[in-house]
Amino acid sequence: MTGRTPPFAAFEWMIAWRYLRARRAEGGVSAMTWISLIGITLAVFALIATLAVRSGFRAEFVDTILGANAHVTVYNTAAVTPNGQLSRVIEDYDEMAGRLAAVPGVTRVAPLIKGQVMANRDGRSAGVEVFGISYENLLTIPRVANPETLRGDINRFAEGVAIGSGVARELNVTVGDRIRLISPDGAQTAFGTSMRVNAYEVVYIFTAGRYDIDRTRIYMPFAEAQSYFNRDGVADEMEIMVANPDRVDELTLALLQAGGDRAMLWTWRDSAGSFLRALDIEDNVMFIILSILVLIAAMNIISGLIMLVKNKGRDIGILRTMGLTEGSVLRVFFICGASVGVMGTLFGVILGVLFAIYIDPIFAAVNYLSGGGVWDPSIRGIYALPAQLRLEDVLSAVGLSLGLSFIVTIFPARRAARMNPVEALRYE
């Protein structure tokens, strides 16, 4: 052992393993080792679980926005009509749709009629937003044409209306029932504007996966919506879908030019931008807080190693007099601390991955044990707690845990390496 040995030689691993397994009666600190191991495991588990839920919530939120709403909405600025009123309607909507569809990156353009009305059936009422759209364009809305759950037949759209499951629940209706839509802006008469009340059959009920959409949205055939809202021959706005919603800002100039002099744009980032920025801030804060939790767990390694160095002072002195170098002693205790960090990280990753994979039954069990009502979709917007396991999140958690574990291990290991063998043996 007097010659130079390669770093992390077999005998160094052997000594470190004996120290880790040693009982307290033999000068070991197995209890502290277990505390450190459990602490790091739980900290890494919490970090991965939080990152998975955060990623899942963001992905679900964005997916419901993009799957049931326009990526870009084009509408006109207000203009004065011959009778002196302000109007934003689009008169040449077919021509505008053709120009907008020709922009590279645009996958669909649909003229829309929009209005807010009161839906009523058997004394039950609900405020809803009506979207007038053609059958062909309705089929291209992913969260409506292919929803999480559905009832009825979307192919009968021309015969009635399609409503969200929340509207159906609020009005207590099902497929085949008729609902009344009441608009305060009805027909013009000699005595003023009268309310317009029309009855429509519910032919299709969809669950888009977002509470505010399912609770308020009704789709009506485009021609019928033009008649109902007094929009004969015009459209209110143009709904645009693009191939790459994340790069929608790159199409802004081309869409404005295609829309004409009065065109204005409203993208999905404009409508959800503040919420997404709030999510980013929350993500960063949560990562910092959980990183501190991992650091606190890793600090237990320092306590365990300091106790181990103190208990093994005589062994260190003997090993040094036998020719063991300072570097070898440092590596022995570094292996002791790092091994706890590696094992704790590994167990934490396993628990975190299992949590993300089986989050639905776990959430169902928690909901059952608490008597239900744990997750309120009216507040959170979506119906379940989502989780999306991403490789970069797992790697960031692993890197943080291992990095902190290795760093905090160095200090007590250096203390052991610099211990004077004479002083170590003098008091034994």
Phi, psi and omega per residue, in radians:
M1 nan -0.052 -3.134
T2 -1.353 -0.377 3.105
G3 -1.367 2.999 3.125
R4 -1.304 2.337 3.122
T5 -1.989 2.631 3.116
P6 -1.172 2.632 3.106
P7 -1.033 2.517 3.118
F8 0.957 0.852 3.100
A9 -1.222 2.924 -3.062
A10 -1.054 -0.672 -3.089
F11 -1.193 -0.517 3.094
E12 -1.172 -0.722 3.067
W13 -1.116 -0.657 -3.133
M14 -1.133 -0.778 -3.136
I15 -1.135 -0.782 -3.137
A16 -1.063 -0.716 -3.132
W17 -1.146 -0.670 3.106
R18 -1.140 -0.677 3.126
Y19 -1.164 -0.700 -3.140
L20 -1.149 -0.620 -3.109
R21 -1.462 -0.232 -3.028
A22 -1.123 2.443 3.073
R23 -1.405 2.898 -3.101
R24 -1.118 -0.604 3.124
A25 -1.123 -0.398 -3.141
E26 -1.693 0.179 3.138
G27 1.645 0.159 -3.137
G28 -1.648 3.111 -3.140
V29 -2.342 0.970 -3.059
S30 -1.066 -0.640 -3.133
A31 -1.082 -0.789 3.122
M32 -1.156 -0.599 3.086
T33 -1.087 -0.758 3.127
W34 -1.150 -0.679 3.106
I35 -1.091 -0.777 3.116
S36 -1.091 -0.758 -3.118
L37 -1.093 -0.815 -3.130
I38 -1.150 -0.694 3.140
G39 -1.079 -0.811 3.134
I40 -1.172 -0.696 3.117
T41 -1.017 -0.854 -3.124
L42 -1.171 -0.643 -3.139
A43 -1.160 -0.788 3.116
V44 -1.150 -0.709 3.081
F45 -1.018 -0.824 -3.132
A46 -1.099 -0.691 -3.131
L47 -1.142 -0.836 -3.134
I48 -1.144 -0.737 3.132
A49 -1.083 -0.751 3.137
T50 -1.146 -0.761 3.115
L51 -1.101 -0.675 3.135
A52 -1.157 -0.778 3.124
V53 -1.150 -0.714 3.107
R54 -1.051 -0.827 3.134
S55 -1.131 -0.717 3.137
G56 -1.140 -0.729 3.136
F57 -1.123 -0.754 3.139
R58 -1.143 -0.776 -3.131
A59 -1.106 -0.736 -3.138
E60 -1.175 -0.704 3.138
F61 -1.099 -0.839 -3.138
V62 -1.158 -0.688 -3.115
D63 -1.121 -0.684 3.123
T64 -1.222 -0.563 3.079
I65 -1.156 -0.879 -3.074
L66 -1.289 -0.430 -3.066
G67 -1.504 -0.251 -3.098
A68 -2.323 0.036 -3.129
N69 -2.286 2.841 3.098
A70 -1.179 2.467 3.014
H71 -1.256 -0.642 3.070
V72 -2.431 2.372 3.041
T73 -1.974 2.232 3.096
V74 -1.910 2.234 3.098
Y75 -2.453 2.872 -3.102
N76 -1.629 2.619 2.969
T77 -1.243 2.808 -3.085
A78 -1.210 2.443 3.085
A79 -2.313 2.654 -3.103
V80 -1.484 2.195 3.117
T81 -1.431 2.914 3.126
P82 -0.988 -0.496 3.133
N83 -1.567 0.173 3.034
G84 1.540 0.145 3.132
Q85 -1.697 2.737 3.085
L86 -1.544 2.393 -3.109
S87 -2.448 2.481 3.097
R88 -1.989 0.118 -3.040
V89 -1.143 2.719 3.121
I90 -1.860 1.946 -3.076
E91 -1.419 -0.716 -3.119
D92 -1.684 0.888 -3.003
Y93 -1.162 -0.530 3.091
D94 -1.155 -0.763 3.120
E95 -1.158 -0.742 3.118
M96 -1.098 -0.701 3.125
A97 -1.059 -0.696 3.115
G98 -1.131 -0.719 3.129
R99 -1.166 -0.742 -3.137
L100 -1.164 -0.681 -3.136
A101 -1.147 -0.413 -3.127
A102 -1.378 -0.175 3.126
V103 -1.225 2.220 3.124
P104 -1.017 2.313 -3.131
G105 1.772 -0.258 3.113
V106 -1.497 2.255 -3.118
T107 -1.793 -0.448 3.139
R108 -2.761 2.499 3.041
V109 -2.274 2.222 -3.090
A110 -2.297 2.124 2.999
P111 -1.153 2.461 -3.100
L112 -2.232 2.618 2.890
I113 -2.030 2.252 -3.108
K114 -2.234 2.462 3.085
G115 -2.872 2.649 3.111
Q116 -1.799 2.238 -3.087
V117 -2.402 3.134 3.050
M118 -1.890 2.224 3.072
A119 -1.731 2.437 -3.037
N120 -2.512 2.500 2.987
R121 -2.780 2.181 3.066
D122 0.881 0.801 3.069
G123 1.443 -0.083 3.104
R124 -1.765 2.316 -3.072
S125 -2.234 2.711 3.108
A126 -2.694 2.378 3.029
G127 -1.332 2.238 -3.066
V128 -2.339 2.866 3.055
E129 -2.025 2.144 -3.087
V130 -1.678 2.289 3.053
F131 -1.938 2.007 3.034
G132 -1.531 2.066 -3.040
I133 -2.592 2.670 3.132
S134 -1.336 2.765 -3.134
Y135 -1.056 -0.743 -3.126
E136 -1.073 -0.705 3.140
N137 -1.307 -0.533 3.095
L138 -1.091 -0.629 -3.130
L139 -1.164 -0.291 -3.111
T140 -1.630 0.023 3.084
I141 -1.581 1.877 -2.975
P142 -0.984 -0.804 -3.039
R143 -1.338 -0.139 3.087
V144 -1.808 -0.820 3.133
A145 -1.253 -0.555 3.124
N146 -2.271 1.199 -3.046
P147 -1.391 3.076 3.078
E148 -1.118 -0.778 3.042
T149 -2.416 2.673 3.136
L150 -2.612 2.755 3.010
R151 -2.428 2.516 3.132
G152 1.619 -2.884 -3.058
D153 -2.290 2.000 -3.136
I154 -1.143 -0.379 3.136
N155 -1.214 -0.232 3.079
R156 -1.652 0.327 -3.059
F157 -1.004 -0.615 -3.113
A158 -1.158 -0.265 -3.064
E159 -1.665 -0.111 -3.108
G160 -2.942 -2.369 -3.123
V161 -2.321 2.716 3.015
A162 -1.880 2.293 -3.062
I163 -2.220 2.707 3.071
G164 -1.268 2.699 -3.110
S165 -1.106 -0.525 3.092
G166 -1.181 -0.662 3.075
V167 -1.140 -0.762 3.126
A168 -1.061 -0.702 3.138
R169 -1.201 -0.696 -3.118
E170 -1.144 -0.665 -3.111
L171 -1.623 -0.118 -3.116
N172 1.020 0.897 3.141
V173 -2.118 2.829 3.045
T174 -2.400 -3.118 -3.108
V175 -1.083 2.332 -3.116
G176 1.756 -0.359 3.087
D177 -1.320 2.820 3.113
R178 -1.985 2.385 3.086
I179 -2.080 2.681 3.090
R180 -1.808 2.340 3.057
L181 -1.895 2.173 -3.035
I182 -2.012 2.066 3.141
S183 -2.013 2.309 3.104
P184 -1.248 -0.362 -3.138
D185 -1.718 1.424 -3.080
G186 -1.797 -2.442 -3.071
A187 -1.302 2.540 3.087
Q188 -1.494 2.181 3.123
T189 -2.178 3.087 3.125
A190 -1.159 -0.368 -3.133
F191 -1.751 0.185 3.140
G192 2.009 -2.795 -3.115
T193 -1.631 2.191 3.119
S194 -1.772 2.716 3.103
M195 -1.175 2.566 3.087
R196 -1.898 2.195 -3.133
V197 -2.183 2.033 3.093
N198 -2.187 2.566 3.098
A199 -1.858 2.400 -3.115
Y200 -2.349 2.553 3.074
E201 -1.418 2.406 3.042
V202 -1.445 1.970 -3.094
V203 -1.847 -0.236 -3.046
Y204 -2.728 2.302 3.101
I205 -2.170 2.192 -3.059
F206 -2.158 2.698 3.000
T207 -2.092 1.809 -3.077
A208 -1.319 -0.301 -3.141
G209 1.707 0.016 3.109
R210 -2.215 2.191 -2.963
Y211 -1.057 -0.795 -3.060
D212 -1.187 -0.435 3.063
I213 -1.347 -0.864 -3.114
D214 -1.120 -0.498 -3.063
R215 -1.469 -0.311 -3.011
T216 -2.242 -0.171 -2.917
R217 -1.759 2.382 3.015
I218 -2.302 2.317 3.062
Y219 -1.812 2.345 -3.116
M220 -2.228 2.527 3.078
P221 -0.934 2.476 -2.989
F222 -1.022 -0.834 -3.110
A223 -1.097 -0.701 3.114
E224 -1.152 -0.673 3.113
A225 -1.154 -0.645 3.078
Q226 -1.042 -0.762 -3.140
S227 -1.212 -0.750 -3.054
Y228 -1.156 -0.685 -3.073
F229 -1.723 0.254 -3.138
N230 1.006 0.810 3.129
R231 -2.058 0.672 -3.093
D232 -0.999 2.152 3.067
G233 1.361 0.104 -3.124
V234 -2.357 2.981 3.046
A235 -2.269 2.737 3.124
D236 -1.463 -0.695 -3.097
E237 -2.803 3.023 3.132
M238 -2.046 2.195 3.110
E239 -1.671 2.170 -3.051
I240 -2.086 2.338 2.988
M241 -1.941 2.433 -3.124
V242 -2.095 2.832 -3.084
A243 -1.237 -0.632 -3.102
N244 -2.232 1.585 -3.093
P245 -1.063 -0.494 -3.126
D246 -1.168 -0.362 -3.125
R247 -1.968 0.533 -3.080
V248 -1.127 -0.502 -3.123
D249 -1.099 -0.449 -3.141
E250 -1.228 -0.303 -3.123
L251 -1.695 -0.004 -3.020
T252 -1.023 -0.891 -3.081
L253 -1.096 -0.788 -3.134
A254 -1.108 -0.677 3.139
L255 -1.207 -0.666 3.096
L256 -1.113 -0.740 3.114
Q257 -1.129 -0.698 3.140
A258 -1.255 -0.501 -3.102
G259 -1.304 -0.415 3.140
G260 1.861 3.141 -3.035
D261 -1.135 -0.562 -3.086
R262 -1.622 0.016 -3.015
A263 -1.270 2.461 3.001
M264 -2.333 2.686 -3.051
L265 -2.050 2.615 3.013
W266 -2.461 1.891 -3.065
T267 -1.628 2.950 3.119
W268 -1.150 -0.461 3.080
R269 -1.238 -0.565 3.087
D270 -1.150 -0.705 -3.092
S271 -1.323 -0.584 -3.070
A272 -1.979 0.091 -3.038
G273 -1.060 -0.776 -3.105
S274 -1.133 -0.666 3.130
F275 -1.193 -0.709 3.124
L276 -1.146 -0.661 3.086
R277 -1.155 -0.662 3.076
A278 -1.109 -0.675 3.086
L279 -1.101 -0.704 3.135
D280 -1.082 -0.771 3.129
I281 -1.114 -0.757 3.125
E282 -1.105 -0.682 3.116
D283 -1.058 -0.801 -3.121
N284 -1.131 -0.732 -3.137
V285 -1.138 -0.773 -3.138
M286 -1.109 -0.678 3.129
F287 -1.127 -0.707 3.126
I288 -1.130 -0.778 -3.135
I289 -1.081 -0.787 -3.131
L290 -1.245 -0.495 3.044
S291 -1.126 -0.670 3.077
I292 -1.128 -0.644 3.088
L293 -1.086 -0.740 3.089
V294 -1.118 -0.706 3.130
L295 -1.096 -0.742 3.116
I296 -1.069 -0.739 3.110
A297 -1.117 -0.688 -3.141
A298 -1.200 -0.474 3.139
M299 -1.119 -0.421 3.082
N300 -1.089 -0.472 3.108
I301 -1.101 -0.691 3.125
I302 -1.060 -0.813 -3.132
S303 -1.057 -0.778 -3.139
G304 -1.108 -0.726 -3.116
L305 -1.231 -0.640 3.111
I306 -1.102 -0.734 3.079
M307 -1.143 -0.670 3.121
L308 -1.138 -0.747 3.121
V309 -1.091 -0.717 3.140
K310 -1.136 -0.746 -3.121
N311 -1.246 -0.488 -3.091
K312 -1.773 0.366 -3.131
G313 -1.023 -0.752 -3.137
R314 -1.122 -0.736 3.113
D315 -1.083 -0.688 3.135
I316 -1.117 -0.751 3.117
G317 -1.067 -0.760 3.131
I318 -1.109 -0.789 -3.136
L319 -1.090 -0.665 3.134
R320 -1.196 -0.698 3.111
T321 -1.193 -0.410 3.086
M322 -1.412 -0.101 3.064
G323 1.966 0.079 3.133
L324 -1.227 2.268 -3.077
T325 -1.359 2.893 3.066
E326 -1.054 -0.699 3.129
G327 -1.060 -0.678 3.137
S328 -1.180 -0.743 3.110
V329 -1.091 -0.762 3.117
L330 -1.025 -0.782 -3.104
R331 -1.186 -0.588 3.108
V332 -1.047 -0.863 -3.101
F333 -1.341 -0.465 3.023
F334 -1.132 -0.715 3.100
I335 -1.090 -0.688 3.127
C336 -1.039 -0.876 -3.120
G337 -1.243 -0.743 -3.106
A338 -1.151 -0.584 3.132
S339 -1.106 -0.703 3.079
V340 -1.086 -0.767 3.119
G341 -1.097 -0.741 -3.123
V342 -1.159 -0.796 -3.139
M343 -1.158 -0.722 3.100
G344 -1.091 -0.727 3.105
T345 -1.106 -0.761 -3.136
L346 -1.070 -0.822 3.134
F347 -1.139 -0.656 3.118
G348 -1.143 -0.685 3.099
V349 -1.113 -0.751 3.134
I350 -1.061 -0.816 3.134
L351 -1.125 -0.728 -3.133
G352 -1.130 -0.733 3.121
V353 -1.141 -0.757 3.108
L354 -1.087 -0.677 3.108
F355 -1.082 -0.785 -3.131
A356 -1.147 -0.657 -3.106
I357 -1.247 -0.732 -3.061
Y358 -1.854 0.589 -3.076
I359 -1.168 -0.568 -3.124
D360 -1.122 -0.909 3.092
P361 -1.144 -0.575 3.094
I362 -1.121 -0.793 3.135
F363 -1.140 -0.683 3.119
A364 -1.099 -0.692 3.123
A365 -1.157 -0.745 3.112
V366 -1.107 -0.734 3.135
N367 -1.112 -0.679 3.134
Y368 -1.189 -0.789 -3.109
L369 -1.152 -0.506 -3.130
S370 -1.579 0.015 3.117
G371 1.481 0.237 3.105
G372 1.507 2.924 3.094
G373 1.397 0.276 3.128
V374 -1.184 -0.663 -3.068
W375 -2.015 1.993 -3.130
D376 -1.755 1.872 -3.099
P377 -1.144 -0.418 3.123
S378 -1.174 -0.402 3.124
I379 -1.660 -0.779 -3.036
R380 -1.597 -0.204 3.031
G381 1.518 -0.499 3.122
I382 -2.070 2.889 -2.907
Y383 -1.599 -0.263 -3.092
A384 -2.589 2.835 3.102
L385 -1.374 1.956 -3.090
P386 -1.588 2.796 3.054
A387 -2.557 2.318 3.117
Q388 -2.229 1.990 -3.107
L389 -1.478 2.008 3.141
R390 -1.989 2.468 -3.105
L391 -1.058 -0.706 -3.106
E392 -1.136 -0.572 3.094
D393 -1.203 -0.750 3.114
V394 -1.106 -0.767 -3.129
L395 -1.140 -0.650 3.117
S396 -1.154 -0.683 3.096
A397 -1.157 -0.765 3.123
V398 -1.115 -0.793 3.136
G399 -1.077 -0.723 3.133
L400 -1.133 -0.812 -3.093
S401 -1.136 -0.846 -3.131
L402 -1.143 -0.705 -3.137
G403 -1.071 -0.821 3.129
L404 -1.159 -0.685 3.140
S405 -1.106 -0.733 -3.131
F406 -1.204 -0.696 -3.089
I407 -1.155 -0.842 -3.089
V408 -1.199 -0.362 3.137
T409 -1.286 -0.471 -3.032
I410 -1.103 -0.674 -3.002
F411 -1.179 -0.884 3.077
P412 -1.185 -0.508 3.098
A413 -1.166 -0.678 3.082
R414 -1.152 -0.626 3.111
R415 -1.112 -0.719 3.113
A416 -1.150 -0.691 -3.095
A417 -1.172 -0.571 -3.083
R418 -1.582 0.079 3.131
M419 -1.155 2.304 3.115
N420 -1.290 2.071 -3.092
P421 -1.048 -0.591 3.135
V422 -1.141 -0.818 3.130
E423 -1.147 -0.610 3.134
A424 -1.117 -0.647 -3.098
L425 -1.536 -0.344 -3.047
R426 -1.122 -0.655 -3.049
Y427 -1.727 0.184 3.088
E428 -1.660 nan nan
